[in-house]
Amino acid sequence: MSDKTPLRRTVARHGQLRSPGPVSQLLKIIGIVLAVVLVSGVGVAAYVGTTLLNTVAENSVDLEGQESVPPDIGAYKGGFNMLLVGVDACEPEYAEMFGKRCEDRDGDATLNDTNLLVHVSDAPRRVTVVSIPRDTMLAIPSCTDEEGNTHSAMSKQPLNSAWEYGGLNCVAQTVTELTGQDIQYAASVTWGGVIEITNAIGGVEVCLASGIKDKATGLDMEAGNHTIQGYEALQFLRTRKGVGDGSDLGRIGNQQQYMSSLARKMLSSEVLGDVGTMLKLADTAVNNLTTSSTLTPMTIAQIALALKDVPTSDIVFVQYPTATDPDDANKVVPSWEAAGELFAAIEANQPLEITHENNENEGVVVEEAPTTEEPVEPVEPTETATPAPDASETAVALPDSIKGNSAAQQTCSNGNVKD
C-alpha cells in the first residue's frame, strides 16, 4: 500500500446517496460470535455434528483461490481473517416492513452495504474489526456470478456493488485487493437474518446521548438507554440521517456502538452461561447465514473457544480510513498511508490506541468513565519493581484519521434530536 499516493482527508457529507444504507456491521459479527458461542455448552457437540453441519454445507460458498485450511485454527501463525457482509436483499417474508425500500426491486441489484474485516490474532488473542465504508471507490477484480457469468475487472466502482458481480466470493476478493489481507473465512447475512438473530439473543442495550428521529427508517427513540431487538434493532443499525452529520461514515460509528454492546453481552454469563440461549442462537444464526465452505460448525466452535476469554479492551472496532473522492463528493477513496499503518499494527499484534477525538459530526459521543479511585503517588523504581512491559505489548497510536473504539468503552448515539 505504500506505493499509493496518500490523499488528504476532508470532511464530506454522504447524505444524498440513493440507498438508505442497510444492515449493520454488527449484524455479521453477531452471526459469527453468535453461532460461535454455542460451543461452550454441554451436549452441543452432537447437535453441531448433525443439524448444523448439514445446514451449513447446503448454504456454503467456495472462495476463489482459497488455499486448503488447517483443521485447527491454532495452525495460523499470526492469526486469521474473517469477512462478515450484510446485504440488502428484500426477502418476501420481511419485505412489507421496509415499504418503498423493497417495492418494485425486481431490476435492482442486491448490495453488500455492510463490510467487516475481522482479524483474530494469536499469542495473545486480540480481535480487530475493520468497518469498510460501502461508498469506498476502489478496484473490483474479475468475478463470476451464480449464473456462471464472468464480469470483467473494473478500476473504480463503489465497494457495495461487488456483490452484484459475484456474491460473497467477489466481495472477499475485492476486500483482499484493498487491504492486502488474505481471507480464510467469510459469511453474509440479510435484513431478515438480522431480525431473527437479534431476537434470538434477547436484545442489545444501546445508549442515546440525544434522541433519534429518522423518517427514512421510521426510527423514533428518546435519549437514554434502550434494549433493542428485531426490527427496531435493524432500524437502529440502518439509520443514517438520525445520527451525526447524516453521513454513512457517521452511521458506522453508531453501528460500532451496537457491536461493542453486543460483544460485551456475548461474553457475559447471560449468554455463555445459558446452554438454551446458545443453542437457540446457534440454530438461528446458521439458518440465516451464508458462509464460505471453510467456515464449518467445528471451525466456528474453535473460534468461539478462542474468543471467549479475550478481554473487551482487546476487541477493537475501527473504521477503514478514507478521504473524499475528488470525482464525487458523495463518495470516498482509500487513505492508503493511514491504512498501511493500521494493518502494520494489526499484523504486529500490538494493542491499538485510538487517537481520533469525536466531534459534533460523528455518529457517537464517547462517555468518559467516572474516576472512583484516589490518585496514586508515583513509586521510585527499585530492584524488585515490576519490569517494563515487553515492547510487543506497547500500544500503537493509530493516525487520528482512524475512528473507532474498544468494546470496553461506552459510546452513545449522537442523535439528531437536541434539547
N, C-alpha and C positions, 0 to 999 in steps of 0.2 A: 504494500500500500504506500510505501514511502516514495514511489516514483510518481505518485499523483500530485498534482498541484493543489495545496490546501486552499480552501475557499473561506473567505471571511464570513462569519455567521452574522446575519442581521435578523431583526425581529420581523416576522411575517405573520399575517393572518391567513388562515385557511378556511375561513367561514363560508365561502361561497361555493365549496365543492358540491357537486350534484348529489353524490351519495351520502346520506346521513351517517355514515360510519357505523358499522355494526359491531359484532361480537368483540368482547374484550379480550385482553391478553390473559386475563385471569382465567378465562374460560378454559384455556388449554392447560395451564399449569394445574388447574383444578383437575382436569381429566387425568393427568399423569399422577399427580400426588394422590389423587383420588383413588384410582384403581390400584394404585401403588400401595396405598395404606393397608389394603386388605391382607397383606402377608403376615402381619404381626399376630393375627388371631389364631386361636386353636381350631383345628379341623378345617382351616381354609384351604389347605393344600389340595385336598381331594376335590373340592369344588373348582379350584383353579384348573386342575388337570382334566376336567371333563367339560362342563358347560362353557366356561370362559375360553378354554382352549379352542373349542370348535367355533365359537362366535368370532374370536379374533382372527382365526385362519380364514374364515369366509370373507372378512372385510379388509384384509391386508393388501398393501400396495408395495411393489418392489421399487427400491430406489436405484436409479440408473447408475452404473459404475460402482455400486456398493460392494465393498470387499466383504468376505465372509467374516462374521462377527464371532468373537470367542464365546464359549458357553458361560463364562464368568466375567462380570464387568470389572472384577479386580485385575483382569489382564490388561486393561487400558492404562498404560503408564502416562500420567499427566492428566488423566480424566477422559471424559467423553462429552459429546454434544447431542442435544435432542431438540428438534424443531417442533413447536406447537403452533398450529394455524387455526384461526377462526374464520369460517366462511359464511357468506350472507345468503345461503340457499333458503328459498321460501318453501318449506315443506307444507303440504296440504293441511296437515293436522294443526299447524300453528299459524298459517298464513293470515287468518282473519284477525289475529292480534296486531298485525302490522299495517292494516288498512291499505292506503295507497302504495305503501312501500313494496307490497307484494302483489299488487294488481297489475295485470297485463305485462308480466315479466317474461313471457314466452321467448322474446327475442333478446332479452338481456342476459349477459354472461354472469355466472357466479364469480364473485370476487373474494380474494383472500385479504380481508380487511384487518385482521389482527395477525401479527407475525412475531413470534417469540423464539429467540435462540437461547436455549438453556444449557449452560456449561456446568458440569459437575466435576470438580477436581478431585484428586486423591492426595492422601497423606499431607495435610489433613483434608477432609471433605469440606468443600465450600460450594455454594450454588450461586451462580450469577445469571440473572435473567435479562437478556438484552431485547428490548422492545424496538422493533424497526418500523418507523412510520410508513403507513400504507402508501403515502403520496411521494415516497422517495423515488426519484427518477434515476434509473440505472439500466445496465445491460441485462437482457434476458437471453439465455442460451437457446439453442435449438432444442425443442421439446416435442414429444409425441403424445397426443391426447388419447382418451379412452377408445376412440373410434379407429385408432391406428394412423391418424393423420399427423404428418411431421410438419411442424411450424419452424420457419427459418429464424435464426438468431436475430435479435434486434438490439441496436446500440443504445436506445434510450426510450424506456417505457416506465410507467408507474409500477411499483412493486405489486400492487394489488390486482394487476392484470395477469400475473404469472399463472394463476390457477386456470384461467381460460385456455392457456396454451398446453396444459399437460397435468393439471391437478396437483396433488401433493408432491409428486416427484419433481415437477417443474419448479415449484416454489423452493424445494430443497436445493436444486441445482443453482437457482438464482441467488439464494442466500449464501451458498458456498462461494460463488464467484464474488459476491460483495464483500464477504468477511474473511475469506481465505481459510475458513474453518470447515473441516470435514464433518459431515453429519451422519452419525451412526444410527439414530432413531428419529422417527417422526410420527406425528399424529395430528388429526384435524377434527374439529367439532363444529356443528351447525348451531343456529339460533335455538332450535328446538332442543338440541343436546344440552345447551347451557341451562335452559329452563329446567330440564329433568335432573341434571346434576346438582344444581343449587338446591332443588327441592330435597334431593336425597341427603345432602349434608346438613339440612336443617337450618339453612340460612347463614349469612355472614354479617357481622356487625361493621357498620361504616360510620364515619363521623363527618358531619357537615358544619363547617365554621360559619357558613351562611346558607340560606335556603336555595333551592334549585327549582326553577320553573322553565320547562322546555317543551314547547308545542310540538317540535319535531318528533319527540319520543313519547310525549304525554306525561313526562315525569314531573311531579309536584311534591316536593319534600321540604319540610321545615328544618331550620338549623337544629343541631343536636345529634345524638346517637340513635341509629336505627339498625334493626336486624332485618336484612332484606333477603328475599329468595324468589325463585320462579321468575315470572315475567317482570316484576319490579327490579330484580337484580339485573336482568338484561337491559331494562331501560336505563338503569344507573350506569352500566358499562358502555352503553351506546351514546349517552348524552354528550354532545359536543358544545352546543350553544348554551348549555346550562352551567358551564364551569369556565373559569378563567377568561381568556380573551375570545372564546368561542372557536378556537382552532383545534385541529386534530392533534397537534402536539400537546395542547393543554389537556385534552381528553386522556392521553396516555398517562399523564401524572395521576389523574383521577382513577384510572383503571389500576394503576400500581398500588394505590391505597387499598383497593379491594383485594388485590393479590397478597399484599402484606398481611392483611387481616385473615385471609384465607389460610395462609401458611401457618400463622400462629394457631389457628383453630385446628388445622390438620395435625399439628404436632402435639396438641394438648390431649389430656386424658379423656376429654369429652368425645374424641373420635378414636384415638389409638386404644383407649381402654374399653371400647364398646364393640364387641365382635359383631353384633347385629347391625350396627351402623356401618361397619366396614364392609360387610357382605353386601348390604344394600347399595353402598357407594360403588363397590367394585362392579356389581351387576349392571347398575345404571350407566356407569362410565363406559364399560366395554360395549354395551349395546348402543351407545351414542357416539362412539369414536371410530374413525377410520385410521388405522395405524400402518406403519411400514411393516413389512414381513419380518423385520429384525426385532420388532418390539413385541415379543411373546409374553404371555402371562407370567412365566417364570422369570423373564428378564425384568418385568415390572416389579415382581416380588423382590428381586435382588436390589433394584433401585430404591424401593421403599425401605428396605432394611438399612441401606447405605445412608439414606437421608434422615431417618427418624431421630438421630442424635446430633444433627447439625444445629449449632446454636443459631437463633434468629439473627444475631448480629453478623453471621456469615452467610446469610441469604440476602443477596443484594439485587435490587431491581434498578436497571439503568436504561436510559433512552439512547439509542444509537445516535451519535452526533451528526447533525445536518446543517446545511446553510440554504438560504433561499435560492431557488433555481433562477438564474439570470434570464431564462427564457419564459418563465411563468411564475409570477409572484404567489400563486396558489399551490405551488409545488416546492419540493425541497430536493437537494442533491447531497451526496455524502460529503462529510467533512473528513477527508482522508487522514490528515495528520492526527487529529484528535482520536479517530477510530483506531489508528495504528497504536497509539499509546494505551488505549483501552484494552485491546486484545493482547498487547505485550504484557500488561499487568495481569490479565486473566491467565495467560499461559504460564506466567511465573508463579502462579498460585500464591499471590500475596493478598493480604486484606486490602479492600478498596475503600478509599476515603472520598466521599462526595464533597467537593468544594463549592459547587454551584449553590448560590443563595436564591431562593424563590422570591419572585416579585408579584405584584398585583395581577400580572397577566397569566400566571401559572394556574394549572388545574387544581393544585392543592396548596395548603399552607402547612408548615411544619410546626407541630406542637412541641414546645420545649418541655422536657421532663422536669418536674419540680425538684429542687435540691433539698434533700432531707438530712444530709449529714453535715456536721461542722467541718470547716476546712482543716486539713491535717498539716502540721508543720513539717517542712522537709527534713529528712533524716540524713545526716552526714554518712557517706559511704564507709563501710568497714570491711574487714576481710571476710566476714560472714554474710555480707549483704547479698541480696538476690542478684545473680548475674544478669547482665543486659540481655534483652531478648535477641534471639537469633535474627540475623539480617533478613532472612527469608520471611520473618513474621512482621517486619516493619511495614506499616500501611503505605500504600502508594496513593498519593494525592492525584486524583484524576483532573484533567483540564476542566476549568469552570464552565465550559460549554456543555459538559455532560451532566444531564439532570438525573436524579434518582434518589433512592433511599434504601435503607436496610429494613428487613422485616421487624427489627427491634424498635424502629422509630414509629412514632404515632403521627400520621398526617391526617388532615381533614379537608374535605372538598371546599374549594374556593368558589362557592355558588354565586349565581348572578343576582340573587335577591339580597340586597344590602339593607341594613337597618337605617 
